[in-house]
Amino acid sequence: MNKLSEVQAAKLLMNEAINWSVMRWLREKKRVRAAADEANAALDRLRQAIGQQWCEDLKAAYLASANGAKKVAPKGNGDSVRLAGQIKHADDEARHARMDAEETFDKAEKRLSTSLAREGCQKAIRSWELHEQAIRLAETAIAVKR
C-alpha cells in the first residue's frame, strides 16, 4: 500500500496540534476536522477500490461476514471465508477507532478541552493506522483465486 498524502498530512497536523493552546485550537479546529475528513475519505476510497478487485467468492464471504451469516454460499472455499472474516474484523476495528476519535473530538469541542482534543488527535492517528492495516490485509486478498 502506498502512503496516502491526505493521511500523511493529517497525521502531521495532528502531531502538531497535540501541543496547541486553547486559543490555537479554537482558531484551527475546522482545519483539523477537514484534514481528518479528507484522510478518512481517502482511506475509504482506497479500501473500496481494493474490495472491487476481489474474486466473487471472497466478496460473497465478506458480505456474509458483514451480515453476520454463519454460513457462506457453498461455492466459497474455507480460505476465502477465513480471510474475509479477518478482513471484516480489521475493518470493524478501524471503524470503531474512527468513531471513538470523532466522539472524543466532539466532546473536546463542547467542553473547550485541549486535553480531550489532544486525546482525539492520538485516537485519530491510531484509527488511520488501523485502517491502513486493514487495507494491507485486504490487498492480500486480491491474489486469491479469481
KATA-V824138 format. One line per field, one symbol per residue. ss: DSSP state (~ for helix, > for strand, _ for the rest). phi: phi as a letter, one per 30 degrees, with the letter a starting at -180 (. if undefined). psi: psi as a letter, one per 20 degrees, with the letter a starting at -180 (. if undefined). A space follows every 50 residues. Layout:
BEGIN
ss=???
phi=???
psi=???
END
This chain:
BEGIN
ss=____~~~~~~~~~~~~~____~~~~~~~~~~~~~~~~~~~~~~~~~~~~~ ~____~~~~~~~~~~~___________~~~~~~~~~~~~~~~~~~~~~~~ ~~~~~~~~~~~__~~~~~~~~~~~~~~~~~~~~~~~~~~~~~~___
phi=.ddddddddddddddddecddeddeddcdddddddddddddddddddddd dddddddddddddddddiddbceedddedddddddddddddddddddddd ddddddddddchcdddddddddddedddddddddddddddddddec
psi=pqpphhggghgggghghhjqrgggghhihhhggggggggggggggggghg hiiqrhgggghgggghjjqhqqqhiprhgggggghgggggggggghhghg gghgggggghilohhhgghhgghgghhhghghghggghhhihiqp.
END
